[in-house]
Amino acid sequence: MITPASPLVLVGAGNMGGAMLNGWLDAGTDPAAIVVIDPKPSEAMAARLASAGVRCESSAPEGLTAGILMLAVKPQIMDAVLEGLTGLVGPNTVSLSIAAGKTISYFEERLGGAVVRSIPNTPAMVGRGITGAVANSAVTAEAKAEIDRFLSVCGPVEWVEDEALIDAITAVSGSGPAYVFYLVECMAEAGRKCGLPADLAMRLARATVTGAGELMHRSPDGAATLRQNVTSPNGTTAAALSVLMAEDGIQPLFDKALRAAADRSRELAG
């Protein structure tokens, strides 16, 4: 069981906020210690909140001071949302953002005090995410440990000291699931062009990628070793890899793609 010292206030119960909430509840967090602020939760989320006994408000209630204030709304609406939250922040509140692009200084200017900036990813929805995080100097070791416990219900947490690294983390793991999903699309389309029925090609590609991911999750071996284990000399896999690993193959494309994602993360910071 994980229990906050004072109310855990979740602002935004969409995909990522909802994933975090489900993780907390599944880990045994006292529902009475959680307050959700969301003017329009989905029907499924509203039902989940009601069945768990979690308090849900359409706006910040008066007289409430948050222990952890988790900000799980889109960066495009963050300015408007924060205007209604300042009353929730007390001297011991830690503001925890999972919004891409919004910097620690952005939250310090609007909320003050202790701030943690984090970037989870969508596999958090099934408890298999990973989160990058950085804290400002106002976050105590005890508060950081508590934040780590709450973030880790959806997967491991990687802390960094340099906030500039968050843009690269966003590019690798925050946006990364989309790259994997697109890989499945590409494999399926290539299989179709080789003569497979489209639905069969998609089933093969999807099962291959999810299975390979699970194998890598369970194996102590590194990715390069696992790749080599599949690759017989002069075999079919080697023929494909000779294309993918060529000088104009997939690595330079990923270099360009992740630079674009990191640059966009910096642009969102303003």
PyRosetta script that sets phi, psi and omega in degrees:
from pyrosetta import init, pose_from_sequence

init()
pose = pose_from_sequence("MITPASPLVLVGAGNMGGAMLNGWLDAGTDPAAIVVIDPKPSEAMAARLASAGVRCESSAPEGLTAGILMLAVKPQIMDAVLEGLTGLVGPNTVSLSIAAGKTISYFEERLGGAVVRSIPNTPAMVGRGITGAVANSAVTAEAKAEIDRFLSVCGPVEWVEDEALIDAITAVSGSGPAYVFYLVECMAEAGRKCGLPADLAMRLARATVTGAGELMHRSPDGAATLRQNVTSPNGTTAAALSVLMAEDGIQPLFDKALRAAADRSRELAG")
pose.set_psi(1, 138.6)
pose.set_omega(1, 173.6)
pose.set_phi(2, -117.7)
pose.set_psi(2, 130.1)
pose.set_omega(2, -173.6)
pose.set_phi(3, -131.9)
pose.set_psi(3, 121.4)
pose.set_omega(3, 178.3)
pose.set_phi(4, -71.4)
pose.set_psi(4, 152.1)
pose.set_omega(4, 179.5)
pose.set_phi(5, -69.3)
pose.set_psi(5, -29.0)
pose.set_omega(5, 177.1)
pose.set_phi(6, -147.8)
pose.set_psi(6, 174.4)
pose.set_omega(6, -167.7)
pose.set_phi(7, -52.0)
pose.set_psi(7, 136.5)
pose.set_omega(7, 172.8)
pose.set_phi(8, -94.7)
pose.set_psi(8, 113.0)
pose.set_omega(8, -176.3)
pose.set_phi(9, -105.7)
pose.set_psi(9, 118.9)
pose.set_omega(9, 179.0)
pose.set_phi(10, -103.1)
pose.set_psi(10, 119.2)
pose.set_omega(10, 178.8)
pose.set_phi(11, -103.3)
pose.set_psi(11, 105.4)
pose.set_omega(11, -177.8)
pose.set_phi(12, 101.4)
pose.set_psi(12, 111.1)
pose.set_omega(12, -178.6)
pose.set_phi(13, -114.4)
pose.set_psi(13, 46.0)
pose.set_omega(13, 175.6)
pose.set_phi(14, -81.7)
pose.set_psi(14, -147.2)
pose.set_omega(14, -175.6)
pose.set_phi(15, -59.9)
pose.set_psi(15, -54.2)
pose.set_omega(15, -176.1)
pose.set_phi(16, -75.6)
pose.set_psi(16, -45.1)
pose.set_omega(16, 177.8)
pose.set_phi(17, -61.7)
pose.set_psi(17, -40.1)
pose.set_omega(17, 178.2)
pose.set_phi(18, -65.2)
pose.set_psi(18, -37.5)
pose.set_omega(18, 177.9)
pose.set_phi(19, -63.5)
pose.set_psi(19, -42.5)
pose.set_omega(19, 177.9)
pose.set_phi(20, -63.1)
pose.set_psi(20, -45.3)
pose.set_omega(20, -179.7)
pose.set_phi(21, -59.5)
pose.set_psi(21, -46.3)
pose.set_omega(21, 179.5)
pose.set_phi(22, -61.6)
pose.set_psi(22, -38.7)
pose.set_omega(22, 177.8)
pose.set_phi(23, -63.4)
pose.set_psi(23, -42.0)
pose.set_omega(23, 178.5)
pose.set_phi(24, -62.7)
pose.set_psi(24, -46.1)
pose.set_omega(24, -178.4)
pose.set_phi(25, -65.4)
pose.set_psi(25, -41.5)
pose.set_omega(25, 179.7)
pose.set_phi(26, -65.6)
pose.set_psi(26, -27.5)
pose.set_omega(26, 179.3)
pose.set_phi(27, -82.3)
pose.set_psi(27, -2.5)
pose.set_omega(27, 175.5)
pose.set_phi(28, 95.9)
pose.set_psi(28, 14.4)
pose.set_omega(28, 177.2)
pose.set_phi(29, -63.0)
pose.set_psi(29, 137.1)
pose.set_omega(29, 178.8)
pose.set_phi(30, -62.6)
pose.set_psi(30, 117.7)
pose.set_omega(30, -179.9)
pose.set_phi(31, -57.1)
pose.set_psi(31, -28.8)
pose.set_omega(31, -179.7)
pose.set_phi(32, -68.5)
pose.set_psi(32, -15.9)
pose.set_omega(32, -179.8)
pose.set_phi(33, -89.8)
pose.set_psi(33, -1.2)
pose.set_omega(33, -176.1)
pose.set_phi(34, -114.0)
pose.set_psi(34, 136.1)
pose.set_omega(34, 172.2)
pose.set_phi(35, -126.3)
pose.set_psi(35, 127.1)
pose.set_omega(35, 178.3)
pose.set_phi(36, -104.1)
pose.set_psi(36, 133.7)
pose.set_omega(36, 173.9)
pose.set_phi(37, -115.4)
pose.set_psi(37, 110.8)
pose.set_omega(37, -179.8)
pose.set_phi(38, -158.5)
pose.set_psi(38, 116.9)
pose.set_omega(38, -177.5)
pose.set_phi(39, -70.5)
pose.set_psi(39, -24.3)
pose.set_omega(39, -176.6)
pose.set_phi(40, -141.6)
pose.set_psi(40, 67.9)
pose.set_omega(40, 175.7)
pose.set_phi(41, -67.0)
pose.set_psi(41, 152.6)
pose.set_omega(41, 177.3)
pose.set_phi(42, -64.0)
pose.set_psi(42, 163.0)
pose.set_omega(42, 178.6)
pose.set_phi(43, -59.0)
pose.set_psi(43, -41.8)
pose.set_omega(43, -179.8)
pose.set_phi(44, -64.2)
pose.set_psi(44, -41.4)
pose.set_omega(44, 180.0)
pose.set_phi(45, -69.6)
pose.set_psi(45, -40.4)
pose.set_omega(45, 178.2)
pose.set_phi(46, -59.8)
pose.set_psi(46, -39.9)
pose.set_omega(46, 178.7)
pose.set_phi(47, -67.4)
pose.set_psi(47, -39.7)
pose.set_omega(47, 178.7)
pose.set_phi(48, -63.5)
pose.set_psi(48, -43.8)
pose.set_omega(48, 179.6)
pose.set_phi(49, -63.0)
pose.set_psi(49, -43.7)
pose.set_omega(49, -178.7)
pose.set_phi(50, -64.9)
pose.set_psi(50, -44.2)
pose.set_omega(50, -177.0)
pose.set_phi(51, -68.4)
pose.set_psi(51, -31.9)
pose.set_omega(51, -179.4)
pose.set_phi(52, -84.4)
pose.set_psi(52, -15.8)
pose.set_omega(52, -178.0)
pose.set_phi(53, 80.6)
pose.set_psi(53, 30.1)
pose.set_omega(53, 178.8)
pose.set_phi(54, -92.0)
pose.set_psi(54, 130.7)
pose.set_omega(54, 179.0)
pose.set_phi(55, -68.8)
pose.set_psi(55, 132.1)
pose.set_omega(55, 178.8)
pose.set_phi(56, -127.4)
pose.set_psi(56, 130.3)
pose.set_omega(56, -179.6)
pose.set_phi(57, -124.2)
pose.set_psi(57, 150.1)
pose.set_omega(57, 178.2)
pose.set_phi(58, -80.8)
pose.set_psi(58, -20.4)
pose.set_omega(58, 177.6)
pose.set_phi(59, -149.6)
pose.set_psi(59, 171.7)
pose.set_omega(59, -176.6)
pose.set_phi(60, -64.3)
pose.set_psi(60, 121.6)
pose.set_omega(60, 179.4)
pose.set_phi(61, -73.7)
pose.set_psi(61, 147.8)
pose.set_omega(61, 178.4)
pose.set_phi(62, -72.0)
pose.set_psi(62, 147.2)
pose.set_omega(62, 175.1)
pose.set_phi(63, 81.6)
pose.set_psi(63, 6.1)
pose.set_omega(63, -179.2)
pose.set_phi(64, -105.1)
pose.set_psi(64, 130.1)
pose.set_omega(64, 173.7)
pose.set_phi(65, -115.7)
pose.set_psi(65, 126.4)
pose.set_omega(65, -176.3)
pose.set_phi(66, -82.0)
pose.set_psi(66, 143.5)
pose.set_omega(66, 167.8)
pose.set_phi(67, -80.2)
pose.set_psi(67, -55.4)
pose.set_omega(67, 171.3)
pose.set_phi(68, -117.8)
pose.set_psi(68, 128.1)
pose.set_omega(68, 176.8)
pose.set_phi(69, -110.2)
pose.set_psi(69, 97.5)
pose.set_omega(69, -178.1)
pose.set_phi(70, -89.0)
pose.set_psi(70, 123.0)
pose.set_omega(70, -176.9)
pose.set_phi(71, -102.7)
pose.set_psi(71, 103.7)
pose.set_omega(71, -174.6)
pose.set_phi(72, -120.2)
pose.set_psi(72, 48.3)
pose.set_omega(72, 177.3)
pose.set_phi(73, -116.8)
pose.set_psi(73, 163.0)
pose.set_omega(73, -177.9)
pose.set_phi(74, -65.7)
pose.set_psi(74, 142.9)
pose.set_omega(74, -178.4)
pose.set_phi(75, -59.0)
pose.set_psi(75, -28.0)
pose.set_omega(75, -177.5)
pose.set_phi(76, -66.3)
pose.set_psi(76, -23.4)
pose.set_omega(76, -178.8)
pose.set_phi(77, -112.3)
pose.set_psi(77, 8.3)
pose.set_omega(77, -174.3)
pose.set_phi(78, -61.9)
pose.set_psi(78, -41.1)
pose.set_omega(78, -179.1)
pose.set_phi(79, -55.2)
pose.set_psi(79, -49.6)
pose.set_omega(79, -177.3)
pose.set_phi(80, -66.2)
pose.set_psi(80, -37.9)
pose.set_omega(80, -177.8)
pose.set_phi(81, -67.1)
pose.set_psi(81, -43.3)
pose.set_omega(81, -175.7)
pose.set_phi(82, -64.4)
pose.set_psi(82, -27.6)
pose.set_omega(82, -179.7)
pose.set_phi(83, -57.4)
pose.set_psi(83, -31.9)
pose.set_omega(83, -178.1)
pose.set_phi(84, -94.7)
pose.set_psi(84, 7.8)
pose.set_omega(84, -173.9)
pose.set_phi(85, -112.5)
pose.set_psi(85, -8.1)
pose.set_omega(85, -173.0)
pose.set_phi(86, -59.4)
pose.set_psi(86, -29.1)
pose.set_omega(86, 179.3)
pose.set_phi(87, -69.3)
pose.set_psi(87, -14.0)
pose.set_omega(87, 179.6)
pose.set_phi(88, -84.1)
pose.set_psi(88, -13.6)
pose.set_omega(88, -172.0)
pose.set_phi(89, -93.1)
pose.set_psi(89, 121.8)
pose.set_omega(89, 176.2)
pose.set_phi(90, -115.1)
pose.set_psi(90, -176.1)
pose.set_omega(90, -176.7)
pose.set_phi(91, -64.2)
pose.set_psi(91, -22.8)
pose.set_omega(91, -178.3)
pose.set_phi(92, -109.4)
pose.set_psi(92, 9.2)
pose.set_omega(92, -179.7)
pose.set_phi(93, -75.1)
pose.set_psi(93, 137.4)
pose.set_omega(93, 170.7)
pose.set_phi(94, -109.4)
pose.set_psi(94, 120.4)
pose.set_omega(94, 175.9)
pose.set_phi(95, -87.4)
pose.set_psi(95, 124.8)
pose.set_omega(95, -175.2)
pose.set_phi(96, -119.9)
pose.set_psi(96, 113.0)
pose.set_omega(96, -178.9)
pose.set_phi(97, -102.2)
pose.set_psi(97, 140.5)
pose.set_omega(97, 170.6)
pose.set_phi(98, -119.2)
pose.set_psi(98, 22.8)
pose.set_omega(98, -178.1)
pose.set_phi(99, -92.9)
pose.set_psi(99, 132.1)
pose.set_omega(99, 178.8)
pose.set_phi(100, -66.5)
pose.set_psi(100, 140.9)
pose.set_omega(100, 169.9)
pose.set_phi(101, 87.0)
pose.set_psi(101, -26.7)
pose.set_omega(101, -176.7)
pose.set_phi(102, -81.8)
pose.set_psi(102, 121.7)
pose.set_omega(102, -171.6)
pose.set_phi(103, -84.8)
pose.set_psi(103, 167.6)
pose.set_omega(103, 175.5)
pose.set_phi(104, -59.0)
pose.set_psi(104, -44.2)
pose.set_omega(104, -178.6)
pose.set_phi(105, -62.4)
pose.set_psi(105, -33.0)
pose.set_omega(105, 177.0)
pose.set_phi(106, -58.7)
pose.set_psi(106, -45.9)
pose.set_omega(106, -179.2)
pose.set_phi(107, -75.6)
pose.set_psi(107, -34.0)
pose.set_omega(107, 176.7)
pose.set_phi(108, -60.3)
pose.set_psi(108, -41.5)
pose.set_omega(108, -179.2)
pose.set_phi(109, -65.6)
pose.set_psi(109, -33.3)
pose.set_omega(109, -173.9)
pose.set_phi(110, -97.7)
pose.set_psi(110, -31.6)
pose.set_omega(110, -176.4)
pose.set_phi(111, -118.9)
pose.set_psi(111, -24.0)
pose.set_omega(111, -179.0)
pose.set_phi(112, 71.4)
pose.set_psi(112, 179.4)
pose.set_omega(112, 171.4)
pose.set_phi(113, 70.0)
pose.set_psi(113, -149.0)
pose.set_omega(113, -174.3)
pose.set_phi(114, -81.8)
pose.set_psi(114, 132.2)
pose.set_omega(114, -176.7)
pose.set_phi(115, -136.6)
pose.set_psi(115, 134.9)
pose.set_omega(115, 170.5)
pose.set_phi(116, -120.3)
pose.set_psi(116, 128.3)
pose.set_omega(116, 175.0)
pose.set_phi(117, -104.7)
pose.set_psi(117, 127.7)
pose.set_omega(117, -177.5)
pose.set_phi(118, -137.1)
pose.set_psi(118, 156.2)
pose.set_omega(118, 178.2)
pose.set_phi(119, -131.8)
pose.set_psi(119, 96.9)
pose.set_omega(119, 171.9)
pose.set_phi(120, -85.2)
pose.set_psi(120, -179.6)
pose.set_omega(120, 173.6)
pose.set_phi(121, -134.3)
pose.set_psi(121, 169.7)
pose.set_omega(121, -168.9)
pose.set_phi(122, -66.3)
pose.set_psi(122, -23.9)
pose.set_omega(122, 172.9)
pose.set_phi(123, -59.5)
pose.set_psi(123, -10.1)
pose.set_omega(123, 171.6)
pose.set_phi(124, -56.9)
pose.set_psi(124, -25.1)
pose.set_omega(124, -179.5)
pose.set_phi(125, -64.8)
pose.set_psi(125, -20.3)
pose.set_omega(125, 177.5)
pose.set_phi(126, -119.4)
pose.set_psi(126, 20.6)
pose.set_omega(126, 177.7)
pose.set_phi(127, 73.4)
pose.set_psi(127, 18.0)
pose.set_omega(127, -177.3)
pose.set_phi(128, -125.8)
pose.set_psi(128, 30.8)
pose.set_omega(128, 179.0)
pose.set_phi(129, -84.8)
pose.set_psi(129, -179.0)
pose.set_omega(129, 170.1)
pose.set_phi(130, -144.9)
pose.set_psi(130, 143.9)
pose.set_omega(130, -174.4)
pose.set_phi(131, -127.4)
pose.set_psi(131, 133.7)
pose.set_omega(131, 169.4)
pose.set_phi(132, -98.8)
pose.set_psi(132, 141.9)
pose.set_omega(132, -175.4)
pose.set_phi(133, -147.5)
pose.set_psi(133, 151.0)
pose.set_omega(133, 175.4)
pose.set_phi(134, -143.5)
pose.set_psi(134, 142.4)
pose.set_omega(134, -176.9)
pose.set_phi(135, -118.2)
pose.set_psi(135, 150.0)
pose.set_omega(135, 173.6)
pose.set_phi(136, -83.7)
pose.set_psi(136, 175.6)
pose.set_omega(136, -172.5)
pose.set_phi(137, -69.6)
pose.set_psi(137, -14.7)
pose.set_omega(137, -179.8)
pose.set_phi(138, -80.6)
pose.set_psi(138, -9.8)
pose.set_omega(138, 179.9)
pose.set_phi(139, -83.8)
pose.set_psi(139, 118.1)
pose.set_omega(139, -179.8)
pose.set_phi(140, -74.8)
pose.set_psi(140, 163.8)
pose.set_omega(140, 178.0)
pose.set_phi(141, -60.3)
pose.set_psi(141, -38.0)
pose.set_omega(141, 179.3)
pose.set_phi(142, -66.1)
pose.set_psi(142, -43.0)
pose.set_omega(142, 179.5)
pose.set_phi(143, -66.7)
pose.set_psi(143, -39.3)
pose.set_omega(143, 178.7)
pose.set_phi(144, -62.3)
pose.set_psi(144, -41.3)
pose.set_omega(144, 178.5)
pose.set_phi(145, -63.8)
pose.set_psi(145, -38.5)
pose.set_omega(145, 178.5)
pose.set_phi(146, -67.2)
pose.set_psi(146, -42.8)
pose.set_omega(146, 176.6)
pose.set_phi(147, -59.9)
pose.set_psi(147, -42.0)
pose.set_omega(147, 179.7)
pose.set_phi(148, -59.6)
pose.set_psi(148, -41.6)
pose.set_omega(148, 179.7)
pose.set_phi(149, -62.8)
pose.set_psi(149, -40.1)
pose.set_omega(149, -177.7)
pose.set_phi(150, -74.6)
pose.set_psi(150, -35.6)
pose.set_omega(150, 177.4)
pose.set_phi(151, -72.5)
pose.set_psi(151, -34.2)
pose.set_omega(151, -172.6)
pose.set_phi(152, -75.0)
pose.set_psi(152, -5.1)
pose.set_omega(152, 175.7)
pose.set_phi(153, -64.6)
pose.set_psi(153, -19.4)
pose.set_omega(153, -179.1)
pose.set_phi(154, -108.5)
pose.set_psi(154, 9.5)
pose.set_omega(154, 179.6)
pose.set_phi(155, 137.3)
pose.set_psi(155, 174.7)
pose.set_omega(155, -176.6)
pose.set_phi(156, -64.5)
pose.set_psi(156, 156.3)
pose.set_omega(156, 179.2)
pose.set_phi(157, -119.4)
pose.set_psi(157, 129.7)
pose.set_omega(157, 177.2)
pose.set_phi(158, -111.5)
pose.set_psi(158, 112.9)
pose.set_omega(158, -179.4)
pose.set_phi(159, -91.3)
pose.set_psi(159, 138.5)
pose.set_omega(159, 175.0)
pose.set_phi(160, -124.5)
pose.set_psi(160, 158.1)
pose.set_omega(160, 179.7)
pose.set_phi(161, -93.2)
pose.set_psi(161, -27.9)
pose.set_omega(161, -175.7)
pose.set_phi(162, -99.8)
pose.set_psi(162, 115.2)
pose.set_omega(162, -178.0)
pose.set_phi(163, -61.9)
pose.set_psi(163, -27.0)
pose.set_omega(163, -179.6)
pose.set_phi(164, -59.8)
pose.set_psi(164, -25.0)
pose.set_omega(164, -179.9)
pose.set_phi(165, -71.6)
pose.set_psi(165, -16.8)
pose.set_omega(165, -179.5)
pose.set_phi(166, -62.3)
pose.set_psi(166, -33.2)
pose.set_omega(166, 178.5)
pose.set_phi(167, -63.9)
pose.set_psi(167, -39.7)
pose.set_omega(167, 177.8)
pose.set_phi(168, -70.3)
pose.set_psi(168, -38.0)
pose.set_omega(168, 176.4)
pose.set_phi(169, -62.3)
pose.set_psi(169, -41.5)
pose.set_omega(169, 176.2)
pose.set_phi(170, -57.1)
pose.set_psi(170, -43.5)
pose.set_omega(170, -177.9)
pose.set_phi(171, -67.0)
pose.set_psi(171, -37.7)
pose.set_omega(171, -176.2)
pose.set_phi(172, -82.7)
pose.set_psi(172, -57.5)
pose.set_omega(172, -172.4)
pose.set_phi(173, -104.5)
pose.set_psi(173, -33.7)
pose.set_omega(173, 179.6)
pose.set_phi(174, -62.8)
pose.set_psi(174, -47.7)
pose.set_omega(174, 178.2)
pose.set_phi(175, -90.9)
pose.set_psi(175, -13.2)
pose.set_omega(175, -171.2)
pose.set_phi(176, -54.5)
pose.set_psi(176, -39.0)
pose.set_omega(176, 179.5)
pose.set_phi(177, -55.6)
pose.set_psi(177, -33.8)
pose.set_omega(177, 179.2)
pose.set_phi(178, -64.5)
pose.set_psi(178, -34.1)
pose.set_omega(178, 178.8)
pose.set_phi(179, -65.2)
pose.set_psi(179, -40.0)
pose.set_omega(179, -179.4)
pose.set_phi(180, -67.4)
pose.set_psi(180, -41.9)
pose.set_omega(180, 178.4)
pose.set_phi(181, -62.6)
pose.set_psi(181, -38.9)
pose.set_omega(181, 178.9)
pose.set_phi(182, -68.7)
pose.set_psi(182, -34.0)
pose.set_omega(182, 175.1)
pose.set_phi(183, -57.7)
pose.set_psi(183, -43.1)
pose.set_omega(183, 177.6)
pose.set_phi(184, -61.0)
pose.set_psi(184, -44.4)
pose.set_omega(184, 178.3)
pose.set_phi(185, -58.8)
pose.set_psi(185, -44.6)
pose.set_omega(185, -178.3)
pose.set_phi(186, -66.0)
pose.set_psi(186, -43.1)
pose.set_omega(186, 178.7)
pose.set_phi(187, -62.4)
pose.set_psi(187, -42.2)
pose.set_omega(187, -179.7)
pose.set_phi(188, -65.0)
pose.set_psi(188, -41.6)
pose.set_omega(188, -179.9)
pose.set_phi(189, -66.4)
pose.set_psi(189, -40.7)
pose.set_omega(189, 177.1)
pose.set_phi(190, -63.7)
pose.set_psi(190, -38.1)
pose.set_omega(190, 176.3)
pose.set_phi(191, -64.4)
pose.set_psi(191, -38.1)
pose.set_omega(191, 177.5)
pose.set_phi(192, -63.0)
pose.set_psi(192, -40.7)
pose.set_omega(192, -179.8)
pose.set_phi(193, -69.3)
pose.set_psi(193, -20.0)
pose.set_omega(193, 175.0)
pose.set_phi(194, -85.2)
pose.set_psi(194, -1.7)
pose.set_omega(194, 175.0)
pose.set_phi(195, 114.2)
pose.set_psi(195, -3.5)
pose.set_omega(195, 180.0)
pose.set_phi(196, -76.3)
pose.set_psi(196, 147.3)
pose.set_omega(196, 168.7)
pose.set_phi(197, -58.1)
pose.set_psi(197, 142.5)
pose.set_omega(197, -173.3)
pose.set_phi(198, -58.7)
pose.set_psi(198, -40.8)
pose.set_omega(198, -177.6)
pose.set_phi(199, -68.9)
pose.set_psi(199, -37.2)
pose.set_omega(199, 177.3)
pose.set_phi(200, -67.7)
pose.set_psi(200, -42.3)
pose.set_omega(200, 179.1)
pose.set_phi(201, -59.4)
pose.set_psi(201, -40.3)
pose.set_omega(201, 179.6)
pose.set_phi(202, -68.3)
pose.set_psi(202, -41.0)
pose.set_omega(202, 178.8)
pose.set_phi(203, -62.9)
pose.set_psi(203, -41.4)
pose.set_omega(203, 179.3)
pose.set_phi(204, -64.4)
pose.set_psi(204, -45.7)
pose.set_omega(204, -178.4)
pose.set_phi(205, -65.2)
pose.set_psi(205, -44.5)
pose.set_omega(205, -177.8)
pose.set_phi(206, -63.7)
pose.set_psi(206, -46.6)
pose.set_omega(206, -179.0)
pose.set_phi(207, -66.9)
pose.set_psi(207, -33.9)
pose.set_omega(207, 179.4)
pose.set_phi(208, -66.4)
pose.set_psi(208, -44.7)
pose.set_omega(208, -178.1)
pose.set_phi(209, -70.6)
pose.set_psi(209, -43.2)
pose.set_omega(209, 179.2)
pose.set_phi(210, -67.4)
pose.set_psi(210, -37.5)
pose.set_omega(210, 178.2)
pose.set_phi(211, -67.5)
pose.set_psi(211, -41.8)
pose.set_omega(211, 178.2)
pose.set_phi(212, -64.2)
pose.set_psi(212, -38.2)
pose.set_omega(212, 177.4)
pose.set_phi(213, -63.5)
pose.set_psi(213, -42.0)
pose.set_omega(213, 179.2)
pose.set_phi(214, -67.3)
pose.set_psi(214, -38.3)
pose.set_omega(214, 176.6)
pose.set_phi(215, -61.7)
pose.set_psi(215, -44.4)
pose.set_omega(215, 179.0)
pose.set_phi(216, -65.6)
pose.set_psi(216, -35.4)
pose.set_omega(216, 178.0)
pose.set_phi(217, -63.0)
pose.set_psi(217, -40.3)
pose.set_omega(217, -175.6)
pose.set_phi(218, -85.9)
pose.set_psi(218, -25.4)
pose.set_omega(218, -173.2)
pose.set_phi(219, -83.7)
pose.set_psi(219, 142.5)
pose.set_omega(219, 174.0)
pose.set_phi(220, -78.0)
pose.set_psi(220, -10.2)
pose.set_omega(220, -177.0)
pose.set_phi(221, -76.2)
pose.set_psi(221, 152.1)
pose.set_omega(221, 176.7)
pose.set_phi(222, -74.5)
pose.set_psi(222, 167.3)
pose.set_omega(222, -178.0)
pose.set_phi(223, -61.2)
pose.set_psi(223, -40.3)
pose.set_omega(223, -179.2)
pose.set_phi(224, -63.3)
pose.set_psi(224, -40.8)
pose.set_omega(224, 178.8)
pose.set_phi(225, -65.0)
pose.set_psi(225, -43.2)
pose.set_omega(225, 178.2)
pose.set_phi(226, -61.9)
pose.set_psi(226, -39.5)
pose.set_omega(226, 177.0)
pose.set_phi(227, -62.7)
pose.set_psi(227, -45.5)
pose.set_omega(227, -179.0)
pose.set_phi(228, -63.6)
pose.set_psi(228, -33.6)
pose.set_omega(228, 179.6)
pose.set_phi(229, -64.1)
pose.set_psi(229, -27.7)
pose.set_omega(229, -179.7)
pose.set_phi(230, -84.7)
pose.set_psi(230, -16.9)
pose.set_omega(230, -166.5)
pose.set_phi(231, -100.9)
pose.set_psi(231, 102.9)
pose.set_omega(231, 174.1)
pose.set_phi(232, -80.9)
pose.set_psi(232, 142.4)
pose.set_omega(232, 179.1)
pose.set_phi(233, -57.0)
pose.set_psi(233, 130.9)
pose.set_omega(233, 177.5)
pose.set_phi(234, 61.1)
pose.set_psi(234, 20.3)
pose.set_omega(234, 179.3)
pose.set_phi(235, -93.2)
pose.set_psi(235, -169.1)
pose.set_omega(235, -176.6)
pose.set_phi(236, -67.7)
pose.set_psi(236, -40.5)
pose.set_omega(236, 179.8)
pose.set_phi(237, -65.1)
pose.set_psi(237, -41.3)
pose.set_omega(237, 178.3)
pose.set_phi(238, -61.3)
pose.set_psi(238, -37.3)
pose.set_omega(238, 178.9)
pose.set_phi(239, -63.6)
pose.set_psi(239, -42.9)
pose.set_omega(239, 178.8)
pose.set_phi(240, -67.5)
pose.set_psi(240, -43.0)
pose.set_omega(240, -178.4)
pose.set_phi(241, -66.5)
pose.set_psi(241, -27.1)
pose.set_omega(241, 177.3)
pose.set_phi(242, -62.5)
pose.set_psi(242, -25.8)
pose.set_omega(242, 175.7)
pose.set_phi(243, -84.8)
pose.set_psi(243, -49.5)
pose.set_omega(243, -176.0)
pose.set_phi(244, -65.4)
pose.set_psi(244, -31.6)
pose.set_omega(244, -176.1)
pose.set_phi(245, -100.4)
pose.set_psi(245, 9.8)
pose.set_omega(245, 177.1)
pose.set_phi(246, -68.6)
pose.set_psi(246, 168.0)
pose.set_omega(246, -178.8)
pose.set_phi(247, -58.5)
pose.set_psi(247, -30.6)
pose.set_omega(247, 178.2)
pose.set_phi(248, -105.1)
pose.set_psi(248, 24.5)
pose.set_omega(248, -177.3)
pose.set_phi(249, -87.4)
pose.set_psi(249, -141.7)
pose.set_omega(249, -168.8)
pose.set_phi(250, -77.9)
pose.set_psi(250, -28.3)
pose.set_omega(250, -177.2)
pose.set_phi(251, -61.1)
pose.set_psi(251, -50.3)
pose.set_omega(251, 179.0)
pose.set_phi(252, -63.0)
pose.set_psi(252, -30.0)
pose.set_omega(252, 176.0)
pose.set_phi(253, -66.7)
pose.set_psi(253, -42.4)
pose.set_omega(253, 177.7)
pose.set_phi(254, -67.0)
pose.set_psi(254, -38.1)
pose.set_omega(254, 176.2)
pose.set_phi(255, -57.0)
pose.set_psi(255, -47.2)
pose.set_omega(255, -178.9)
pose.set_phi(256, -67.1)
pose.set_psi(256, -42.2)
pose.set_omega(256, -177.4)
pose.set_phi(257, -65.4)
pose.set_psi(257, -45.8)
pose.set_omega(257, -177.9)
pose.set_phi(258, -70.8)
pose.set_psi(258, -31.8)
pose.set_omega(258, 173.2)
pose.set_phi(259, -62.4)
pose.set_psi(259, -41.1)
pose.set_omega(259, 179.0)
pose.set_phi(260, -63.0)
pose.set_psi(260, -42.0)
pose.set_omega(260, 179.7)
pose.set_phi(261, -65.7)
pose.set_psi(261, -44.5)
pose.set_omega(261, 179.9)
pose.set_phi(262, -64.7)
pose.set_psi(262, -40.5)
pose.set_omega(262, 178.0)
pose.set_phi(263, -62.7)
pose.set_psi(263, -40.1)
pose.set_omega(263, 179.9)
pose.set_phi(264, -67.5)
pose.set_psi(264, -35.7)
pose.set_omega(264, 175.7)
pose.set_phi(265, -60.1)
pose.set_psi(265, -42.5)
pose.set_omega(265, 178.1)
pose.set_phi(266, -67.1)
pose.set_psi(266, -36.3)
pose.set_omega(266, 178.4)
pose.set_phi(267, -64.9)
pose.set_psi(267, -38.2)
pose.set_omega(267, 179.8)
pose.set_phi(268, -63.9)
pose.set_psi(268, -26.0)
pose.set_omega(268, 179.3)
pose.set_phi(269, -71.7)
pose.set_psi(269, -17.8)
pose.set_omega(269, 178.0)
pose.set_phi(270, 82.0)
pose.dump_pdb("model.pdb")
